Amino acid sequence: MAKYVTKRIMYMIFVLIIMSFIMFMLYNAIPGDPARAELEGQKQKLTAEQYEERYQTLRKQMGLDDPTIVRYGKWVGGILQGDLGYSNVYKTDVKNIIATPLKNTIFINIFSVFFALLITIPLGIYCAVHKRTKFDSAVQVLTIVGYSLPTFIISLIAIFFFAVKLGWFPVSGTSTPNFQGTGWEKFLDRLYYMCLPLIVMTIGALGGMTRYVRAAMIEALGQDYIRTARAKGLKERVVIYSHAWRNALLPVITMIIGWFLSIFGGSLVIEQMFGLNGMGKLMYASLVSQDYEVVLAMQMFYMVISLLGNLICDLSYGIVDPRVRINQ
């Protein structure tokens, strides 16, 4: 196990180096001059000589005159020391910009993933065990409809019913302005504002996962070892959960871990619809404003999360199914 994990970590480091180099080169190849963009607001107030002098000074300060490979080395060195760069748009360190959107994204996604798994796994297992019944047919129709509808359509429907007609939840925002209360009260207030986007995200995730769990369980229940277990007189609950579900979990675990990794990602549509300051909205805004230091830092963060997720996924296969060997 230790040998396998060490090899995978070395592989992850190699992939990070290659991908970081490619991304850095790509973003630096995009037309544009950050120094000129920085001085654009002062252009009318300066003479041509003053503008050129400040421009050359700023290029030197930003390291734009250095060779690209030197700039890449400085950028990587800064990341290894915890310096994610400086945003020329927000005029502050990148890590200060990412902190709040990341907290908001994690807050809403962790509840969304929890409730979605809490619903989809039991529902998928029940539909597989009772396949071709009226309940199973109804669930399949609803999951197809839910899977086919775009997220913004579900958002509009939810806003119309829960916010406009019923008035249960606010349309946008993350908390009550100038709210004064204890830590628990602030948490409940924030959760209240997140309820509507949380409902939309949970509904949007139900269709695909329910059908995936159902298909995996139906395949597992059709295997010979299930018939053997039933022939031995084992209780149906034991057959379903100890034999069928454990074997069906192997393909499902990839999607489950992918969901947990999405806790750190942002949803641009949801964040735009409900006015949430999340990672997806920040990524879009940074791309539009050409704030590539923020974009690069976020891309590196997502790469690390993805590589760690693949490692956790592979290790989980060995835990779920001992036949999967992970020591080589």
N, C-alpha and C positions, 0 to 999 in steps of 0.2 A: 504493500500500500504506500509506504513512505517513498519508495523508489519511483512508483508511478506518479505520485503527486509532484515529486521533485522534477521529473521529466516534463510534466505538463506545465509547471511554473516556468521552466526554462523556455519551453515552446511559446508560452504566453508573452514572455519578455521579448522574444525574437519577433513575434507578430506585432507587438506594440511599437517596436523600433521601426519596422518596415512601414507600418501604416501611418505612424506619426510623421515619418519623413515624406511619404506620399501626400498626406493631407497638407502639411506645411508648404510643400512645393506648389500644390494646386492652388491654395488660397493666395500665395504670394505671386502666382502667375496671373491672377485676375487683374485686369486693367484698373489703374487708379493710383493715386499718390496720397498716402495718409498725411504727409506733411502739408501738402497744398490744401487738403480738406480741412486741416486744423487751422490754417491761416485764412481761410476763405472769408470769414466774418470781418477780418481786419484789413482786407485788401484795399478797400476804398479809403481807409484812413492813413495809409502808408504811401510813401513815395516808392518809385520803382527800385531805387537803391536799398531803402529800408526793408522793403518786402523781400528782395533777393537775399539780403543779409540774414534776416530772420528765418527765411526758408532754408538756407544752407545750414544755419545753426540748429534748426529743428530736425533736419534730416540726420545730422550728426548725433544729436541727443537720442533720437529714435533708432539709431543704428541702421538706417536705410542705406548708407554708403558702404556698409560691410558686405562682403560676398555672402551669397545666400546660405552656403553651408556653415559659415560662421554664425549667422543669425539663427540658423536652426540649432546649432550647438548651444548658444546662449539661451534659447527658448526652452530646450530640453533641460538644461542645467537649472533654470528657474523653476520648472515644474517639479524636479526632484527635490528642490528646497522648499516646496510649498507655495511658490510664487506662480500663479496662473496667468500673470500678465496684467496689463493696464488697459482699461477701456478709454479710448479717446472720445467716445460719445457720452458716457456717464461720468467721466473724469474721476474715476476711482478704480481700485483694484478689482479684478474680475471676480475674485472669491467673495467680495462683499456684494456684488451684484447677484451672484448665483444663489447665495444663502437663502434669501426669502422665497424666491420661486420654488426652490428645491423643497423647502419645508411645506409649502402649500401643496405641491404635487404629491409628495409622500403622504401627507395627511389625508387627501381625498382618495388616492389610489389604494392605500392600505385597507380602507374600509370597503371600497368597491370590490377588491379582490376577495376579501373575507366573505362578504355577503354573496358574491357570485358563486364561490366554491361551496358555500353553505347550502345553496339552492341547487346548483347544477349537478353535483355528485349524487346526492340522494335521488334527485329526479331522474337522472340518467340511468341509475341502477334500477329504479322502480319500473321505468319504461321498458328496459331490457328484459326484466323478469316477466313483465306483463305485456309483452309485445303483441301487436295486432289487436289489442283491446280498444274500446272507444276512447278511453283516457289516453292511451299511447298515441292514437291517431290525432286526437285533439292537440296534444303537446307537439307532435311533429309539425302540424299545420302552423301553430303559433310560433315555433322556433324558426321555421322557414320564413315567416313574415318578419319576425324580429331580426333575423340574420340578413334579410334583403333590404330592410329599410336603412337609409343613410342616417348617421348619427345626428345630423342637423334637423332631420325630419322628426326624429324622436324627441329632440330637444324642444322644438317648436310645439309639439303636441303636449309635452309635459308642462311647458310654460303656460300654455293656454288653459289647461285644466287646473293644475295645482296652484298657479300663481294668479292668473287673471280671473278665472271663474270661481274657484274655491277660496283663493286668498290665503292658502296655508303657508306658503313659503315665499321668501323674497326672490326677485328675478335675478339679481346680480349682487356681487360683493362677497366679502369673506367674513365680515363681522360688523356689529352695530357701531356706527361712528361714535367716538368718545365714550365707549362703554366702560363703566366703572364696576368692577366686581372682583371676586376672588378668582384664583386660578381655575377652579372647577367650573365656576359660572362662565368664565371666558371660554373655556373648552366647550361647554354646552351651547353658548351663543355662536361660536364658530361652527360647530356641528350643525346647528339649525340653518345657517346660511349655506352650508355645503350639502344639505339634504337633497335639493332639487338636482344639481349636477350628479350627485351620488346615485340617485334613482335612475337617471338617464344612462350613466355608465354601467350600472348593474344590469339594466334591461338589455342594453346593447351587447353585453357579454354572455347573456344566457343562451342565445340560440346556438352558437357554434360549439360551446363547451358541452351543452346538454347532448347534442347529437353525437359528439365525439365519444363521450362516456358511454352512451347507449350502444354505439357501434362496437366499441371495445368489449363491453360486457356481453353482447350477443355472440361475438366471436368466441369469447372465453367459455360461455355456457354451452357452446356446441362441441367442445372438445371431449375426447374419450375419458379423460380423468374425472370430468364432472359426472358422467354416467357411472363411472366406477364408484365415485364417492356416494352417489345416491343409492347404488346397488348395495353398498355396505350398510345402508340404513342411517346415514348421518342426517342430522336435522337440516332442513332447508336453509336455515339461517347460517349454519356453519358452511354449507356448500357454497352459498352465495358470497359471503364475506371472507371466509378463510381460504377458499380455493379459487373461486372465479375472480373475485375483485382483486386479489393480490396479483394474479397473472394479467388481468386487464390493466392494472395500474402501470405496467411497464411502458406502454405507448402513451398513456395519459400523462405520465409524470413530466414528459417533455413540455407539454402545454402548460401544466400547472406551474412549473418553475419559470417558464416564459412569462406567465402572468405575474408572478412575484417580482421578476425583474422589471416589469412594466411599472412597478411602484415608483421607480426613480425616473421614469420617462414622463413626458407631458403630452396632453391631448390638445392640439391646436384648436380643433372645432369646439370642444367643450369649453375651453378657456376663453375663446372669443365670444361664444354664445352667452356665457354667464359672467363675463368680466372678471375672470380669475387671473391672478398674477402667478402663472406657472411656468414650467420649463419649456413647454411647447410655444407659448406666446413669446417668451424671451428669445428663443431660437429664431423665430420668424422675424421679430423686431430687429435682432442683431444682423440677420442676413440682409434685410431691407436697408438698414443704415450702414452696411458694410463695416460693422464692428467685428472684425474677424478674430480678434483676440478672444472675445467671448465665445464665438462659434467654435474655435479650435479647442478651447478649454472644455466646452460641453461635449464635443466629439470625442475627446480623449477620455472623458468621464464615462461616456456610453460604451466605448471600446473596452475599458477595464471591466465594467459591469457585465458586458456580454461574454467576455472571456471567463470571468469568474462563474457566470451562470452555466456555461458549457461544462466547466470542471465539476460544479456541484451536481449537474445533471448526470454526468457519467458516474460519479461516486454514488449517486442515489440509485442507479441501476443495480449496482452490486449489493446495496442494502435491501432493496425490494426483492431481487431475484438472485440468490446465491450462485446460480448457474453462470451468471455474468461475472467473468474474472476481470478484476481491475488492478492486478498486481504486476502487470507486464507493461 
